């Protein structure tokens, strides 16, 4: 906080340097927006059926101008299969990474993840139950979303009391996460081995396969709204890392800030899990990579994490659908890539600071 105040004071005193600072800030912000889009455009060309960049641009230009890109196989693959999938990967990666930053600030714990409140486990139980009941994909996504948000609400309800603490919230979240994980195991136990169990198991491992425009528009509003609110709150998220009396001395309505942060991060997590199953490591690895690059000031960290998480997940998803003939579950790749990367970064930098 002291560094932020000193920087604001410096900007107020140094009028000569202000235009240069603003220009540099705009350039950095523009780069954070354009870089994920550029990576997504490159990933459109990559797959078991590669498409030349010029042809990809031609297809996209035709759709955005005339609404049609032709009847070719490349057009169908780019517009109906790869583009919605890549857009969803960008949105989910950015959302989970932003939720990770929010939870790490909220609980003042560098190991906090988007599943700290049991949201991912609750959403997984909802999806597994819907698959057991034979519901269609819309029903699976809807029940997963409801159960994920319900798990977050139940966590705060169980941790209520005269002196609610963040430690109590975390303990309630851990307990509910274990409970929902046990319920998922129960659903898998009673599921039909031949027809239901493989679908439940594959869904729980996470995948962006089969994404359509309709499925994209189903989950995008919560992801976008939650990410936007967290981005707007990025200056105030620094207050969550202070002691409670210090935060209140700064004029912060701490309860309202904590509630808004938890609701937005939980909505992002529930929406992401309802769309593609559990995707681990994005909400832990991407924030720490960005924290080591830009520091712990959430005003800089949140935009960097949103951009970095989007880039990370779209690259991993492209590898999942391109490396082998049968698509790999995305959670396997995020763990295989994420764990060594995090260990290497920790060894190189000597740890992290929150």
C-alpha positions in Angstrom: 0.0 0.0 0.0 2.9 2.4 0.8 4.3 1.8 -2.7 1.0 2.6 -4.3 0.6 5.8 -2.3 4.1 6.9 -3.2 3.5 6.3 -6.8 0.2 8.3 -6.8 2.1 11.1 -4.9 4.8 11.0 -7.5 2.4 11.3 -10.4 0.6 14.2 -8.7 3.9 16.0 -8.3 5.6 15.2 -11.6 3.3 16.6 -14.4 6.1 16.3 -17.0 6.3 12.6 -16.7 2.5 11.9 -16.6 1.9 11.7 -20.4 4.8 9.3 -20.8 3.5 7.2 -17.9 -0.1 7.2 -19.2 1.2 6.2 -22.7 3.3 3.4 -21.3 0.3 2.1 -19.3 -1.9 2.2 -22.3 0.6 0.2 -24.4 1.0 -2.4 -21.6 -2.8 -2.7 -21.3 -3.2 -3.0 -25.1 -0.5 -5.7 -25.1 -2.3 -7.7 -22.4 -5.5 -7.7 -24.5 -3.9 -8.4 -27.9 -1.4 -11.1 -26.9 -4.1 -13.7 -25.9 -6.0 -12.9 -29.2 -2.8 -13.4 -31.2 -2.1 -16.7 -29.5 -5.7 -17.8 -30.1 -5.3 -16.9 -33.8 -2.2 -19.0 -34.1 -3.9 -21.9 -32.3 -6.7 -21.7 -34.9 -4.2 -22.9 -37.5 -2.9 -25.8 -35.3 -4.5 -29.2 -35.1 -4.5 -32.7 -36.6 -5.9 -30.9 -39.7 -3.6 -27.8 -40.0 -4.9 -24.8 -41.8 -2.7 -22.0 -43.3 -2.9 -18.7 -41.5 -4.0 -16.9 -44.7 -6.9 -19.3 -45.1 -7.9 -18.8 -41.5 -8.0 -15.0 -41.9 -9.9 -15.4 -45.1 -12.6 -17.6 -43.4 -12.9 -15.2 -40.4 -13.1 -12.1 -42.6 -15.8 -13.8 -44.8 -17.9 -14.6 -41.7 -17.6 -11.2 -40.1 -18.4 -9.4 -43.4 -21.0 -11.5 -45.2 -21.9 -14.0 -42.5 -20.8 -17.0 -44.6 -17.4 -18.5 -45.1 -18.2 -21.2 -47.7 -19.0 -24.9 -47.4 -15.4 -26.2 -47.2 -14.1 -28.5 -44.6 -11.7 -25.9 -43.4 -14.5 -23.3 -42.9 -16.6 -25.7 -40.9 -13.6 -26.7 -38.7 -12.4 -23.2 -38.1 -15.8 -21.5 -37.5 -17.9 -24.2 -35.9 -15.3 -26.2 -34.0 -12.0 -24.4 -33.3 -13.1 -20.8 -32.9 -15.8 -21.3 -30.1 -13.5 -23.8 -28.4 -10.5 -21.3 -28.4 -12.7 -18.4 -27.3 -14.1 -20.6 -24.4 -10.5 -21.6 -23.5 -9.5 -17.9 -23.4 -12.5 -17.0 -21.2 -12.1 -19.9 -18.8 -8.3 -19.5 -18.5 -8.7 -15.8 -17.8 -11.5 -16.4 -15.3 -9.8 -19.1 -13.3 -6.6 -17.1 -13.1 -8.4 -14.0 -12.0 -10.3 -16.1 -9.4 -7.1 -17.5 -8.2 -5.6 -14.0 -7.6 -8.9 -12.9 -5.8 -8.9 -15.9 -3.5 -5.2 -15.6 -2.7 -5.8 -12.0 -1.7 -9.0 -12.8 0.1 -7.5 -15.5 2.3 -4.0 -14.1 2.3 -2.8 -17.5 1.3 -0.6 -18.1 -1.8 -1.9 -21.7 -2.0 -5.6 -20.6 -2.3 -7.2 -21.8 -5.5 -10.6 -21.3 -7.1 -11.8 -24.5 -5.3 -11.0 -23.1 -1.8 -14.8 -22.7 -1.1 -15.7 -26.1 -2.5 -17.2 -24.6 -5.6 -15.5 -26.9 -8.1 -16.3 -30.0 -6.1 -19.9 -28.9 -5.8 -20.2 -28.3 -9.5 -18.6 -31.6 -10.2 -21.2 -33.4 -8.1 -24.0 -31.6 -9.9 -22.6 -32.6 -13.3 -22.0 -36.2 -12.2 -25.6 -36.4 -10.8 -27.1 -35.0 -14.0 -25.1 -37.5 -16.1 -26.3 -40.3 -13.8 -29.9 -39.2 -14.3 -29.4 -39.2 -18.1 -29.9 -35.4 -18.6 -28.7 -33.7 -21.8 -25.7 -31.4 -21.8 -27.8 -28.3 -21.1 -29.1 -30.0 -17.9 -25.6 -31.1 -16.9 -24.3 -27.6 -17.2 -27.3 -26.1 -15.5 -27.2 -28.4 -12.5 -23.4 -28.1 -12.2 -23.7 -24.3 -12.1 -26.4 -24.4 -9.5 -24.6 -26.9 -7.3 -21.3 -24.9 -7.6 -22.9 -21.7 -6.5 -24.9 -23.5 -3.8 -21.6 -24.9 -2.4 -20.2 -21.4 -2.1 -23.4 -20.2 -0.4 -23.4 -23.2 2.0 -19.7 -22.6 2.9 -20.5 -19.0 4.0 -23.6 -20.2 5.8 -21.8 -22.9 7.8 -19.0 -20.5 8.7 -21.4 -17.8 10.0 -21.2 -16.7 13.6 -20.4 -13.7 15.9 -16.7 -13.7 14.9 -16.6 -15.1 11.4 -13.0 -15.4 10.3 -11.4 -16.3 7.0 -9.9 -19.4 8.6 -13.4 -20.6 9.5 -14.5 -20.0 5.9 -11.5 -22.0 4.6 -12.2 -24.9 7.0 -15.9 -25.0 6.0 -14.8 -25.0 2.3 -12.4 -27.8 2.8 -15.0 -29.9 4.7 -17.6 -29.3 2.0 -15.1 -30.0 -0.8 -14.4 -33.4 0.9 -18.1 -34.1 1.2 -18.9 -33.3 -2.4 -15.9 -35.4 -3.5 -17.3 -38.3 -1.5 -20.7 -37.8 -3.1 -19.1 -37.8 -6.6 -17.5 -41.1 -5.7 -20.9 -42.4 -4.6 -22.4 -41.4 -7.9 -19.6 -43.2 -9.8 -20.1 -46.3 -7.6 -23.8 -46.6 -8.5 -23.4 -45.6 -12.1 -23.7 -48.1 -14.9 -20.3 -49.4 -15.7 -20.8 -49.6 -19.5 -22.8 -46.4 -20.3 -22.7 -43.9 -17.4 -19.4 -44.4 -15.6 -17.1 -43.6 -18.6 -19.0 -40.4 -19.4 -18.8 -39.2 -15.8 -15.1 -40.1 -15.4 -14.2 -38.4 -18.7 -16.2 -35.3 -17.8 -14.6 -35.0 -14.4 -11.1 -35.0 -16.0 -12.0 -31.9 -18.0 -12.4 -31.3 -21.7 -13.3 -28.5 -24.1 -14.3 -31.0 -26.8 -17.8 -30.6 -28.3 -18.0 -26.9 -27.6 -20.6 -25.1 -29.7 -21.6 -21.4 -30.0 -24.7 -22.2 -27.9 -22.6 -23.7 -25.2 -20.2 -20.7 -25.3 -23.0 -18.2 -24.9 -24.4 -20.2 -22.0 -21.3 -19.8 -19.8 -19.7 -16.6 -21.1 -21.9 -14.1 -19.3 -20.9 -15.2 -15.8 -17.3 -15.5 -16.8 -17.2 -12.1 -18.3 -19.2 -10.4 -15.6 -17.1 -11.9 -12.8 -13.8 -11.2 -14.5 -14.9 -7.6 -15.2 -15.9 -6.9 -11.6 -12.6 -8.4 -10.3 -10.7 -6.2 -12.7 -12.5 -3.1 -11.5 -11.9 -4.1 -7.9 -8.1 -4.7 -8.5 -7.0 -1.6 -6.7 -9.1 -2.5 -3.6 -7.9 -6.1 -3.5 -4.7 -4.9 -2.0 -6.6 -4.0 1.1 -7.6 -7.6 1.7 -4.0 -8.5 2.3 -3.8 -6.0 5.2 -4.8 -6.5 8.8 -8.5 -5.8 9.4 -8.0 -2.7 11.4 -5.6 -1.3 8.8 -8.0 -2.0 6.0 -10.9 -0.3 7.9 -8.6 2.7 8.6 -8.3 3.2 4.9 -12.1 3.7 4.7 -12.8 0.3 3.1 -16.1 -1.5 3.7 -14.3 -4.7 4.3 -17.3 -7.0 4.5 -18.8 -5.7 1.3 -15.4 -6.1 -0.5 -14.9 -9.6 0.7 -18.4 -10.6 -0.2 -18.1 -9.1 -3.8 -14.8 -10.8 -4.3 -16.0 -14.2 -3.1 -19.2 -14.1 -5.1 -17.5 -13.1 -8.4 -14.7 -15.6 -8.0 -17.1 -18.4 -7.0 -19.4 -17.6 -10.0 -16.4 -17.7 -12.4 -15.3 -21.1 -10.9 -18.8 -22.6 -11.0 -19.4 -21.4 -14.6 -16.0 -22.8 -15.7 -16.5 -26.2 -14.2 -20.1 -26.4 -15.5 -18.7 -25.9 -19.1 -15.7 -28.1 -19.2 -15.3 -30.1 -16.0 -12.5 -29.6 -13.4 -9.4 -27.8 -14.8 -6.7 -27.7 -12.1 -3.6 -25.6 -11.8 -4.7 -22.6 -13.9 -5.9 -20.7 -10.8 -2.7 -21.5 -9.0 0.1 -21.5 -11.6 -0.9 -18.5 -13.7 -1.2 -16.0 -10.8 2.2 -17.0 -9.4 4.0 -16.8 -12.8 2.5 -13.3 -13.2 3.3 -12.3 -9.6 6.9 -13.2 -10.2 6.9 -11.1 -13.3 4.9 -7.9 -12.2 4.9 -8.1 -8.4 2.2 -8.5 -5.8 0.4 -5.2 -6.5 -3.1 -6.4 -7.6 -3.5 -3.3 -9.7 -0.9 -4.8 -12.1 -1.3 -8.4 -11.1 -5.0 -8.9 -11.9 -4.7 -7.7 -15.6 -1.5 -9.7 -16.1 -3.2 -12.8 -14.6 -6.3 -12.5 -16.7 -4.1 -12.3 -19.8 -1.6 -15.0 -18.7 -4.3 -17.5 -17.7 -6.0 -17.1 -21.0 -2.8 -17.7 -22.9 -1.9 -20.7 -20.7 -5.2 -22.6 -21.1 -5.5 -22.0 -24.8 -2.0 -23.4 -25.4 -2.7 -26.4 -23.2 -6.0 -27.1 -24.9 -4.4 -26.8 -28.3 -1.8 -29.4 -27.2 -4.6 -31.6 -25.8 -6.4 -31.8 -29.1 -3.3 -32.0 -31.3 -0.7 -34.2 -29.7 -2.5 -37.6 -30.0 -5.2 -39.1 -32.2 -7.5 -39.4 -29.2 -7.9 -36.2 -27.3 -6.2 -35.9 -23.9 -8.2 -34.7 -20.9 -7.1 -31.1 -20.2 -6.6 -31.5 -16.5 -3.9 -34.1 -17.1 -1.9 -31.7 -19.2 -2.4 -28.8 -16.9 -1.0 -30.9 -14.0 1.9 -32.3 -16.0 2.9 -28.9 -17.3 1.9 -26.9 -14.2 3.7 -28.7 -11.5 7.2 -28.8 -13.1 6.8 -25.1 -14.2 5.9 -24.0 -10.7 8.7 -25.9 -9.1 11.2 -24.5 -11.7 10.0 -21.0 -11.0 10.2 -21.4 -7.3 13.8 -22.8 -7.6 14.8 -19.9 -9.8 13.2 -17.1 -7.8 13.5 -18.5 -4.3 9.8 -18.5 -3.6 6.9 -16.1 -3.8 5.7 -13.1 -1.9 2.1 -12.2 -1.3 
